[in-house]
Structures are given as structure tokens and as C-alpha cells.
Amino acid sequence: GFRGTECHNLLLQYAKFVTRGKRHLLEGRKDEGFLHFIIALDLALGDKQQSTAKVTKRAAALLSSHFGVTYQEQEKQVRDLYDQRSRYVHEGKPVDDQNIAAIEEICSEVLKCLLRLQARKKDAASMGTWQKDLDYIVGAIEAGRPIENQIMWDVGIDA
């Protein structure tokens, strides 16, 4: 009953990029693998403006509790990964193993959130609504406001 939903379609595309990333890693092309993981993250958490700031904030809101770090620490880690991507793309600086491991783990957790989202929302709310819910969580965190467990559950956070 999930086929054809926005969430299912996103999961398929996301999984393709994560798989390509893993294949590149297995074949010794670490930089290309890293880029495919970043593309997967952009696909899931970005929007038409492809703002890196949006992706980093949404990722931090989605993942900080899982990794047991503050929202600010998680946001910095994701921003640093995007900086590493820029250094590779614009300066040719290779990606180090620590950053590859970090983006691979982040992508794995985003995948789990998307799978939980699909399982929990059988009526499959739009992915635009999902991103707006993530932005709501970001706003609450940044304003120092409490967040209801229900909204965390609704976005696929394993709370």
C-alpha cells in the first residue's frame, strides 16, 4: 500500500544514491562515494533552493537525539561535512575516512527515519509537509521551546 506515495518514491531515490555511495566506497573511490551520500542527504532534506543551511538544520533536528549530541553539535557536524564537500569539489582536496564514516552513518539514520515515517503514516503525508514539520522542530529548538513527542514521532524520530 506504499507504492506511489511521495515517501516511497523518495525512499527509492534516496536508496539509489546511498547504494551508489556504498558501491563507490567498495570500489575504492572514496571521494565519489562521499559525494553520493551528500546527494542523498540533499535529496531527502533539501528543497528547491537547495540551501545547505536548511539541510544542516533539518538533519540536526532529525538526528541529534539519536547520536546523543546537542542540536548545535549535530548541525556543526553536518555543516563541516558540507564544507568538506566544497573543498573536494572546488579545490580537489580528498575526503578523509572520518568524514566518510560520519556521512555514511548519518545517511543510514536518515534512511531509518524515512522508513519509520512511511510505516507510521500510511496515508503518506507529503514530503513537503514532512520538511515543514522538521522546520517547525528546528524553530522550536532554536527558540528554546519544548517539542511534543507526537511531532517527533510524526517525522520518524525514534523517540
Beta strands, then each sheet from edge to edge (+ up, - down):
end
